[in-house]
Amino acid sequence: MTKKFNISHVTLNRQLRQSNNMSMGKYLKLVRLMHARELLLSTNKSIELVAFESGFSNARVLNRNFREWKRKTPTEYRNEFSTYFIR
């Protein structure tokens, strides 16, 4: 991404910290988690496929990060909230 915008990693990280108070790694993880949440609520895709499509290496990594973020596993979250969304 830094090559696309012709900016160094250090500069991009500094700018993200200034604007969002978040490192590049944390920001990327949050974007991936939000994408996973969207897929969980709008599709019937398996957790493994949701993990892959969201940029996580496997379902176990997604589970760990999702639980840290939402205090629920992806399956628990889907079961609790997917009734509010049309699939």
Secondary structure, 3 states (H helix, E strand, C coil): CCCCCCCCHHHHHHHHHHHHCCCHHHHHHHHHHHHHHHHHHHCCCCHHHHHHHHCCCCHHHHHHHHHHHHCCCHHHHHHHHHHHCCC
